[in-house]
Amino acid sequence: MAEVLLETRGLSKFFKTAGGLLHAVEDVDLALGAGRTLGVVGESGCGKSTLGRTVLRLEKPSAGQVLFRGEDISALGRRQLRSARRDMQMVFQDPYSSLDPRMTVFDLVAEPLREICRGLPRAQARERVLDTMELCGLPAEYADSYPHELDGGRRQRVGLARAMVTEPKFVVCDEPVSALDVSIQAQILNLLMDLQEQRDLAYMFITHDLAVVRHISDEIAVMYMGRIVEQAEKTELFSHPLHPYTQALLSAIPTTDLSRRGRPPQLLRGEVSSPVNPPPGCRFAPRCPHATEACRGEVPLRELSPTHRVACRLAG
């Protein structure tokens, strides 16, 4: 089994609003091994991106712990956190808004080195920047280009090179291909997988695209309204989904299998509950066709097998 690189324990992030506390992420327990990819899926607004940002301490946790190589980074000060970020980076969803339009590609890729690896000699830093650009499919001829001069795929390669230049061990990929054409998506996904193999990288891959997460992930966590409702190895989740929400998500995937063409998708009915001051119990209960009175009580993640956990009283 791979060494546990990242672990969260009871991780929560709440935001104050006029109506009360918005529970963006609540009581999340995850573990990710070195060299593995954890896919995080769910509909828009479920807390996927907030989870990724909180894991990296771009958002301060409201409760719980984030352990990286056994060290609790949720309690680190600014100077200690700067050192930790050498090994923890992020690729953002929008490759244009995440890049400073006034900086060249070279300066954009070099910026993390200047901020995090301050003792690196200038010549060595320049060599690493150019090598990282080349590794991410950006020849040196693009070094003096500006973001507006590049297409979406190359801009995302710049964002990827920025994340890789510090030689991290863990990268959060926040929907890195959702804004790209399908052919470019495949190129970026294959590049991510090649980099993982070369550098033994661990990814948290956040997406709403189940076909993409199936292609790249080793393990998948399904989020609904800030909570993990099901987590399993990729093959197990797609062949034996146990939570009604996961089943509905998977039933909506387009298929080329003629034997499944006649099966209607499982349509979710009812309204999504408010994440502000939510009541206890299963967050999915108002939309679940199988909900009972018992679902109004606490529904923790249960381990049904060593590789499969689900937050449903009726599962299994």
N, C-alpha and C positions, 0 to 999 in steps of 0.2 A: 504494500500500500504506500502511496506517495506521502511524503512528509507534509503535515498540515502547515500550510504557509499562512493562511488567513482564517480567522475565526471570529464570529460575532456571537455575543451572549446577551440576550434580552435587549437588542439594539432598538431604540425608539427615537423618533424625531417628531416633535410637535411644534406647530406654529400658532402663535397667538392671533386671533381674529376678533372682530367686534362681537361675534356670536359665541365665542369660546375657543377651546383648543382644537385645532385641526390635526387629526391623527394621520400624518403622512406616512409614517413607518412605525410599526408597533410590534415589539416583542419578537424580533427576528433573530433566530439562531441558525447560523450557517457555518460550514467548514469547507475550505477549498484547499486541495493539495497542490503542490508544486507541479508545474507542467500540465495542469488540467484546466478545462473550461467549464464554468458554471453559467448556464444560460438562465436569464431572469426574464420571464414573459408575463404578459397581462395587458389589459386594455389601457388606453390613455387615462392618466390620472390615478393609477393604482399605487403609485409610489416607487416605481422602478428607478427612475432617475434620482430621486431623493435618497434612495438606499445607496446607490453608487456614490453619490456625493458625500453622504455621511460616512461611509466606509473609509473614504480618503481624507476625511476631516475638512472637506470644503464646506461642509455644514457641521456644526458642533452637535453631537448627540444630546438628546434630552435625557436619556437614560441608557443604561447598558454599557457594554464594552466592545471595543474592536481590538483584537489581538493579532499582531503581525509578527510572525516568528516568536510567538509567546510573549511579546511585549505589548502592554496596553497602551496603544497610541492615542486613545480617547482622552488620556490625561496628560499628554505631552505639552510642554510649553512651545513657544514659537520657534526658538532656536533648535530644540530637539526635533520638532516636527519638520523643519527644513531638511535636516539630515535624513530623516525617515523617508521623505518624499523622493529621494534619489531612487529608491526601490519601488515606489508606488506612483503610477502615472495614470492619465486619463486621455481618451480620445473622445472628443465631443461630437454631438450629432450633426450640427451644422458646420461644415468645413469653412464657410465664409465668415459668419459672425464670430467664430472663435479665433480668427486671425486678425492681427492689427493691419489694416490696409496700408499704413504708412511705412511698414517694414518689408524689407526684401525677404525672399525665401531663406537665404543664408542666415540673416539675423533672426528670423522667426525660429528656425531650428536651433540656433546657437543660444537663444535666450534662456532655456532651462539650465544649460551648462553654466552660464554666467551667474545665475541665481543660486544654483544648488551645488555645483562643483567649482567653487570659486578659486581653489588652489591649483587648478589645471593650467599648465603653461599654454600660452596663446597658440603656438605652433601645433601642439598636441590637440588642443580644442578644435582648431580649424580642420585638422585631419579627421578627427572624429565626426565633425559635422558633415563633411563631404562624403565620408564613408557611409554614414547613416542615411544621407540622401540617396546615395547610389543603391543601398540595400533596400530602400523603400520605393525604388523605381523612379527616382528623380536625378537624372544626370547633372553633372556640375554646371552645364549650360543654363540651368534654371536658377542658379544661385542669386543672380541679380534681378530676377523677375519679381513682380508684385502680385499679391493674390488675385487682383481683378484681371490679370493677364492669363490666368490659368483656368482650365475647365474644372468642373466639380470633382472629377476623379483625381486630378493632380493636386487640387486643394486638400482633399482628404489625405493624400499621401504626405503632404506637408504636415498636417495634424498628426499623422502617425509617426513621422520622423521626429517631431517634437517630443512625442511620448517616449520614443525608443532611444533618443540620444544620450540619456542618462544611464542606459543599460539597466532598466528596472527588472524586477522579478514578478511584479503583479501589475496588471493594467486593467482599468475599467473602460470598457468600450460601450459608450452610450449611444445606441442606435447608429453606428458609424456608417451604415450603408443605406439607410432609409431614404436619403435625399438623392440617391444616385440611380442612374439607369441600370437595368438588369445586367447587361454585359459588364458594366463597370463594377457592379456589386460583386460579381463572381471573382473579378481580379483582386479586389480588396480583401475578400474573404480568404482566397488562396494565399495572398501575401501574409495575412495574419496567421494562418496555419503554418506557413513556412517559417516565419519568425519564431513562432512558438516552439517548433521542432529544433531550430538552430540554437535558441537561447533558453530553453526549458522554462518558458513563460507560463504564468497562470493568468487566465482571463476571467473577469466577470463580464459576460456579454449580454447587454440589455437590449431587448427588441420586442416588438409586437408581432414580428413575422415568424410564424412557427416553422415554415420551410427553411428559413435561414438558421434558426436556432437548432433545428434537427441536423443540419449539415455540419455545424461547427462545434456543438457542445458535447461534453462527456456526461454531464448531469444537468437537470433542468429543475428550476424552482418556479412555481406558478404563484403570482401575487394577485390578491384581490383586496382593494381598499386598505392597503398598508400592511397586510399580513400575508405570510406564506401559507397557502392552503394545501399545496401538495409539492413534494420534492422527491425525485427519483432519478435513477440512471436513465439516460436517453431512451434506450430500447424498451425498458420497462414502462416508462411513462407513455410512450406512443402505442404500445401493444396492450397495456392494462391500466388505462386512466381510471382512478377511483373517485375523485371528487367530481360532483356534478358540474362545477364550473369548468374544470379541465376537459371533461367529456364534451361540453358545449363548444369550447374553443377548438378542439380537435375535429369535431364534426363539421366545422365551417371551412376546413382546408380544402381547396379545390383538388380534385383527383383525376388522374387519367385511367384509373382502374374501372373498366366498364362494369364489373360486377357490383361496384358501389355507387354507380351513377344514380340509381333510382332511390337511394336512401336520402330522405330529407334531413337537412341540418337540424340540430336541437336548438330551437329558437328560445332565447331567454326572454321571459316576460317580467313585467313589473319595473319599478324604478330603482335606480341605484340609490342607496341610502346616503345621507349626508355624512361626510367624514368629520364633521364638527360635533364634538361631544357625542360620539356614537354610543348606543346602548351596549351592554355586555352581550356576549353570545356570538353566534356565527354571523359574520357580516353579509354572507351570501343568502341567508335564510329568507329575506323578503322576495327573492327571485327564484328560490329553489323549489322545484315541484315535489320534492320529497321531505320538506321541512316538517318537523314536529315541535311540540311544545318544549321538548328537551333541548332543542337547538337554541333556545333563548338563554341557556346557561353557558358557561365557559366551554369552548371546544378547542382544546390544545392539539398541537401536532402529535399524532400517535405513530409510533414506529411499527409498521406492519411486517417489515422485513428489514434486514440490515441496509438495504439500498432503497427503501420506499417509506416515506412518511406522508400522512394525510390528516388534515384537520376536518374530519367529518365523523359524526357519531355512527352513521349507517354504513360507512365504508368497511369492507372486509367481513 
